[in-house]
Amino acid sequence: MCTSPFWAVLTNQTKWCAVTFLKYRNKGYIFLHLQMCSGFDAEKRTPLHVASFLGDADIIELLILSGARVNAKDNMWLTPLHRAVASRSEEAVQVLIKHSADVNARDKNWQTPLHVAAANKAVKCAEVIIPMLSSVNVSDRGGRTALHHAALNGHIEMVNLLLAKGANINAFDKKDRRALHWAAYMGHLEVVALLINHGAEVTCKDKKGYTPLHAAASNGQINVVKHLLNLGVEIDEMNIYGNTALHIACYNGQDSVVNELIDYGANVNQPNNNGFTPLHFAAASTHGALCLELLVNNGADVNIQSKDGKSPLHMTAVHGRFTRSQTLIQNGGEIDCVDKDGNTPLHVAARYGHELLINTLITSGADTAKCGIHNMFPLHLAALNAHSDCCRKLLSSGFEIDTPDSFGRTCLHAAAAGGNVECIKLLQSSGADFNKKDKCGRTPLHYAAANCHFHCIETLVTTGANINETDDWGRTPLHYAAASDMDRKKNILGNSHENAEELERASEMKEKEAALCLEFLLQNDANPSIQDKEGYNTVHYAAAYGHRQCLELVSAHTVQRSLSADIYIYIYTYMCVGEVLYASIVNSPKSYNLIVVFSLLLHQSEIASHKKPKIWEIYCVDL
């Protein structure tokens, strides 16, 4: 990093001192001379960069004559010419060009000095540079030309200059956006008008089908919207998703634009490719309350449904838009309308845990006992997703809580799978049967064990749940705990690099919790020797699913209960998806670590052929 006195006086704009330093460069101060002209700071900016940015032509001249590199680049690959243009110093630009500054130099974003001039309203600098260029249509890394930058920043004089010098008015960037798109999005009305007057295509579309009207509407540029509408653009033009400008304005909560579009005759019931209307978007939007009122007051259908059966009221339930749900209900919104899965808005509100919205729906007469997906009640979904406050509210409405869904699962099964102890306690205090079985013979304890919810297991066992109860396949809760649900976690997170670290952390945490659950079950007399109908016990499941900590715990417990010889042949086999990764024979008496008497190797039919029973997927509902 440069620390010379010259650098200090230059950055403080003490011109006389800087000149004095340079005048004495030939009187024996060679080291100081080199430091002054060739030094750089932490960002690799030389004194010439600084002088250029300050626009001091005299210092620039002296530095160059003293050996400064005119095309030196800093960390961002910006040259002194880029810096001079950014400061709008015509004189500095002329001096640099006189000394062979590269007018086509590109920074890390591939921007030339002309791009910088266009973005910074440096018209005079551009006039100096343009005659030395072969083209004014050079694009940067994003595909934007100087005209794009001038339009985006609203520099009308620069736009005029570039057009006069042959800039392509319909040039598009890498997303097929033209200068008109950017001017419309930023609300630069004069630039929009100028571009259109020079022949810009007012109906041009980018790669996603957005027109300048879409762009202006999305960013609330009401004056540009009015101008475009006055030119007669198609008001209901759709992008590739089927969304009109009204859809976009509603989604972004641009109420003034929504009002203008409605006044000009936009179709308030226009569906997009998925059947969602502007009202659906207004119902879901963060800032769409006023937009929703405008739509409702102008004839929008409050009960219109999308292709998957979602009404605007469903959308308020998904996003918890309490006030908007009231507006829809007051204007005739059907409270118990169902989507293609049979879910009402109450089901959806319970799924996402919106207590206030649940209260509004119940107060307005929503049916709390109406069956939705898989014949589940709203309470099933609230319990499954661990929303205890919602459970409390739904329980207060009163109905038979042991009523099963299509698979025989009660609300307590759902709560056990969801892992919320408070939900379990609420249901138990309301009389829920903790030993009730689903159609596969599984109790709530099986569900808690399969999902490794330690505190739920503890609560259920403490209140009397049968710890060795078997399901229709002969599996106890201990079988499920030994297998745990890491394969489901892997499916949810996927195999992308972005999720690799998250997956690893989740795997470690889940395996630790699985071991904790196993230890608790074993301490409370769970029998690890019980075999399922295929002949597999808990050790087999732990090994087959590759859970080392669980394998060690269960194996040691099994060996201690069933074997008494002084010397054991211990086979440690770590299997993941049925493959033997490592095996060793340890002849060590009285050592129970990494021990498996692995008769599974003699029964390779299901596990060795990768046919692991997917016992973890016992309660997975995706709305």
TAZIRA-V631931 format. One record per helix or strand of 3 or more residues. SS is the DSSP state (H for helix, E for strand). FROM is the first residue (numbers start at 0). TO is the last residue. If there is no record, write none. Layout:
# TAZIRA-V631931
ss & from & to
SS & FROM & TO
SS & FROM & TO
This chain:
# TAZIRA-V631931
ss & from & to
H & 4 & 10
H & 14 & 22
H & 29 & 37
H & 46 & 53
H & 56 & 64
H & 79 & 85
H & 89 & 97
H & 112 & 118
H & 122 & 129
H & 145 & 151
H & 155 & 163
H & 178 & 185
H & 188 & 196
H & 211 & 217
H & 221 & 229
H & 244 & 250
H & 254 & 262
H & 277 & 283
H & 288 & 296
H & 311 & 318
H & 321 & 329
H & 344 & 351
H & 354 & 362
H & 372 & 374
H & 377 & 383
H & 387 & 394
H & 410 & 417
H & 420 & 428
H & 443 & 449
H & 453 & 461
H & 476 & 482
H & 485 & 492
H & 496 & 522
H & 537 & 543
H & 547 & 561
E & 569 & 575
E & 578 & 585
H & 598 & 601
